[in-house]
Amino acid sequence: MKTYSFLARNYRKFPSDEYSYIVADEAHHAVAPTYKRVIQYFLPDFLIGLTATDQRPDKKNLNKFLEPIKLSFLFPRR
């Protein structure tokens, strides 16, 4: 397991096929240049991006990097 901040600095030290499964947290940042570069470098069999913010203020489209699947979780109020 690697953090995004670690991979942003070191991703080229790994072969592009190092990971077969990648979970990208805070995936609404996937269109940012550094995050995009890291995601595009690796060639996983499975990539999932997690975000609670699927609408960006700058209107950049996340669908270029991640296929949209929306899940909602409602938590009861106490």
C-alpha positions in Angstrom: 0.0 0.0 0.0 1.3 3.4 -1.0 -0.1 6.9 -0.3 -0.7 9.3 -3.1 1.9 11.8 -1.7 4.5 9.0 -1.8 3.6 7.9 -5.3 3.5 11.5 -6.6 7.2 11.7 -5.8 8.3 8.1 -6.5 5.9 6.5 -9.1 8.6 6.1 -11.8 10.6 3.9 -9.4 8.0 1.2 -10.0 7.2 -0.7 -13.2 3.9 0.6 -14.7 2.4 -2.9 -14.2 3.4 -3.1 -10.5 -0.2 -3.0 -9.3 -3.1 -5.0 -10.6 -5.6 -3.2 -8.3 -5.5 0.5 -7.5 -7.9 2.4 -5.1 -7.6 6.2 -5.6 -9.0 8.1 -2.7 -10.1 11.7 -3.1 -10.6 10.9 -6.8 -12.1 14.3 -7.6 -8.4 15.4 -7.8 -7.8 12.9 -10.7 -7.9 15.8 -13.2 -5.1 17.7 -11.4 -1.8 17.4 -13.4 0.2 15.4 -10.8 -2.6 13.1 -9.8 -3.5 12.5 -13.5 0.2 11.7 -14.3 0.3 9.1 -11.6 -3.0 7.5 -12.5 -2.1 7.4 -16.2 1.4 5.9 -15.5 0.1 2.7 -13.9 -1.7 0.0 -15.9 -3.8 -1.8 -13.3 -6.4 -4.5 -14.2 -8.8 -2.7 -11.9 -8.9 1.0 -10.9 -11.5 2.4 -8.5 -11.7 6.1 -7.5 -13.5 7.1 -4.4 -14.9 10.6 -3.8 -17.6 12.3 -1.9 -17.2 15.3 -4.2 -18.1 14.2 -7.7 -18.9 17.7 -9.0 -15.9 20.0 -9.3 -16.3 23.8 -9.2 -14.2 24.1 -12.4 -16.5 21.6 -14.2 -13.6 19.3 -15.2 -14.9 15.9 -16.1 -13.9 13.0 -14.0 -15.3 10.5 -16.5 -12.1 10.8 -18.6 -10.3 8.8 -15.9 -13.0 6.9 -14.0 -16.2 5.3 -15.2 -19.0 6.7 -13.1 -20.7 4.4 -10.6 -22.6 6.3 -8.0 -23.4 4.8 -4.6 -25.1 6.7 -1.8 -25.0 5.9 1.9 -27.5 7.5 4.2 -26.7 7.5 7.9 -29.5 7.8 10.4 -29.5 10.9 12.7 -29.4 10.2 16.4 
